[in-house]
């Protein structure tokens, strides 16, 4: 099932590129990655977190980026 644009925009909250979803004074209305974004499961790993990464995966958009975190494959532990 494909997500609506509105549902995808809800999932953009916290993404550093959400700035481009109309949250700017530049006139940019939509992030260039939004159209092709898919919901995926990834582990959210802090950039200073040492392995093993045992946290549960979360659902995020495939293009999601957050400062000081990386998003890795759900089965990845190092």
Backbone bond lengths (Angstrom), bond angles and torsions (degrees), N, CA, C in turn:
res aa  C-N    CA-C-N  psi(-1)  N-CA   C-N-CA  omega(-1)  CA-C   N-CA-C  phi
1 X - - - 1.445 - - 1.529 109.80 -
2 X 1.298 116.77 125.33 1.466 121.56 179.81 1.529 109.94 -80.22
3 X 1.302 114.83 142.15 1.465 120.21 177.94 1.522 110.43 -82.53
4 X 1.307 115.22 147.28 1.461 120.00 174.81 1.527 109.13 -72.63
5 X 1.304 115.69 163.05 1.460 120.84 177.74 1.526 110.60 -57.82
6 X 1.319 116.64 -40.28 1.469 121.48 -178.52 1.526 111.51 -64.62
7 X 1.334 116.87 -41.79 1.474 120.56 178.62 1.526 110.19 -65.15
8 X 1.336 116.16 -40.61 1.463 119.69 177.59 1.528 110.21 -62.78
9 X 1.330 116.41 -42.57 1.463 119.81 179.33 1.523 111.24 -61.27
10 X 1.333 117.62 -36.93 1.466 120.95 175.83 1.527 110.50 -60.69
11 X 1.329 116.36 -38.43 1.471 120.58 -178.58 1.529 111.82 -76.58
12 X 1.310 118.06 -10.00 1.464 122.01 178.64 1.535 112.38 -79.20
13 X 1.304 116.75 -13.83 1.459 120.31 -179.38 1.520 110.20 -55.81
14 X 1.331 116.95 126.67 1.462 122.10 -178.79 1.521 114.11 93.01
15 X 1.321 117.07 -14.65 1.465 120.58 177.95 1.523 108.71 -75.95
16 X 1.328 116.80 139.60 1.469 118.77 -178.88 1.526 112.07 -66.42
17 X 1.328 117.85 -21.11 1.461 120.40 179.05 1.526 112.83 -88.98
18 X 1.330 118.03 -0.35 1.463 120.69 177.07 1.536 110.89 -62.05
19 X 1.297 116.49 -19.50 1.461 123.24 174.22 1.533 110.57 -51.27
20 X 1.334 116.06 -35.37 1.463 121.29 -175.98 1.526 113.66 -85.01
21 X 1.311 117.91 1.44 1.466 121.33 177.54 1.524 110.77 -94.58
22 X 1.312 115.98 48.16 1.461 121.13 178.52 1.514 113.76 82.70
23 X 1.324 117.50 4.30 1.465 121.98 -179.02 1.530 110.82 -96.51
24 X 1.309 116.01 46.04 1.464 120.89 -176.06 1.518 109.83 -151.71
25 X 1.308 115.25 166.33 1.469 120.45 177.35 1.527 111.32 -99.46
26 X 1.324 116.53 12.07 1.464 121.79 -177.46 1.523 113.27 -88.96
27 X 1.323 116.20 -10.74 1.457 119.56 -177.55 1.518 113.79 88.19
28 X 1.325 117.84 4.52 1.461 121.11 178.03 1.523 107.39 -78.76
29 X 1.331 117.16 123.22 1.463 121.97 -173.61 1.522 113.52 -96.60
30 X 1.351 117.43 -26.86 1.462 119.20 -176.02 1.522 110.65 -147.74
31 X 1.310 114.98 135.53 1.473 121.79 175.35 1.525 108.60 -59.96
32 X 1.290 117.69 138.32 1.463 123.09 -177.68 1.529 112.13 -68.02
33 X 1.325 118.26 -15.88 1.461 121.59 -179.22 1.526 112.91 -91.88
34 X 1.313 118.04 -14.04 1.461 122.21 -171.94 1.529 113.15 -62.56
35 X 1.306 117.96 -43.69 1.462 121.91 -174.13 1.528 112.34 -56.97
36 X 1.318 118.37 -41.87 1.464 122.36 -176.20 1.527 113.73 -98.23
37 X 1.321 117.63 5.51 1.463 121.14 -178.18 1.523 111.03 -67.73
38 X 1.328 115.55 140.06 1.456 123.26 177.28 1.521 108.34 -121.64
39 X 1.314 117.03 153.20 1.463 121.10 174.66 1.527 107.71 -81.11
40 X 1.323 115.85 128.26 1.468 122.50 179.99 1.530 108.93 -134.71
41 X 1.316 116.03 163.14 1.463 121.06 173.10 1.515 107.94 -101.04
42 X 1.319 115.83 129.38 1.465 122.66 179.25 1.520 109.01 -141.58
43 X 1.320 115.62 155.90 1.464 120.62 170.84 1.518 107.57 -89.99
44 X 1.316 116.02 134.85 1.467 122.35 177.07 1.525 106.90 -94.59
45 X 1.332 115.86 113.27 1.464 121.96 -174.09 1.522 109.33 -118.01
46 X 1.315 116.44 124.73 1.456 120.94 175.13 1.520 110.43 -65.31
47 X 1.325 117.30 144.48 1.466 119.73 -175.54 1.525 112.63 -65.52
48 X 1.325 118.14 -16.57 1.461 120.79 177.88 1.522 112.09 -104.36
49 X 1.320 118.23 3.99 1.467 121.72 -178.27 1.523 109.94 -78.19
50 X 1.311 115.53 126.45 1.458 120.60 177.98 1.524 110.46 -84.00
51 X 1.339 116.95 148.52 1.464 119.93 176.00 1.529 109.67 -67.65
52 X 1.289 118.14 159.68 1.458 127.13 4.30 1.524 111.58 -81.02
53 X 1.323 115.08 148.05 1.451 121.67 178.38 1.526 107.55 -94.55
54 X 1.304 116.48 102.95 1.465 121.00 -173.28 1.528 113.11 -108.60
55 X 1.315 118.04 3.35 1.459 119.74 -179.60 1.529 110.92 -66.40
56 X 1.308 114.59 156.01 1.466 121.08 178.96 1.526 109.75 -71.70
57 X 1.319 117.21 143.76 1.468 119.57 175.53 1.524 110.76 -68.69
58 X 1.315 115.12 155.83 1.460 121.98 177.75 1.529 108.75 -124.23
59 X 1.324 116.18 161.77 1.463 120.51 176.55 1.514 108.89 -89.02
60 X 1.329 115.99 125.45 1.462 123.02 177.17 1.528 108.06 -140.07
61 X 1.306 116.27 167.61 1.460 119.74 172.36 1.522 109.07 -74.84
62 X 1.305 116.36 148.38 1.465 121.64 -177.24 1.528 112.76 -59.98
63 X 1.311 117.82 -21.66 1.465 122.15 -178.12 1.527 112.91 -99.34
64 X 1.324 118.33 2.74 1.470 122.90 -172.04 1.525 111.64 -65.09
65 X 1.331 116.47 131.06 1.465 123.70 176.72 1.519 108.74 -133.90
66 X 1.308 115.81 134.94 1.457 120.39 179.97 1.518 108.48 -133.87
67 X 1.319 116.37 135.91 1.459 120.42 -179.99 1.520 110.64 -57.71
68 X 1.316 115.42 137.55 1.470 125.52 176.66 1.520 114.25 70.28
69 X 1.349 117.25 15.27 1.462 121.63 176.93 1.514 109.97 -137.22
70 X 1.315 115.42 152.87 1.461 122.09 168.64 1.520 106.74 -121.88
71 X 1.305 116.21 154.53 1.456 121.60 179.58 1.522 107.27 -118.18
72 X 1.335 115.37 118.48 1.456 121.03 -173.45 1.523 110.15 -117.55
73 X 1.320 115.34 166.77 1.452 123.06 177.89 1.534 110.04 -51.40
74 X 1.320 118.38 142.04 1.466 120.94 -176.38 1.521 114.66 -60.64
75 X 1.324 117.71 -24.12 1.471 120.85 -179.25 1.521 112.97 -93.85
76 X 1.318 117.18 -7.31 1.456 121.18 -177.04 1.533 110.14 -72.78
77 X 1.344 115.99 134.06 1.467 120.63 179.89 1.524 112.30 -119.54
78 X 1.323 118.54 -6.69 1.467 122.56 177.72 1.508 110.76 -155.41
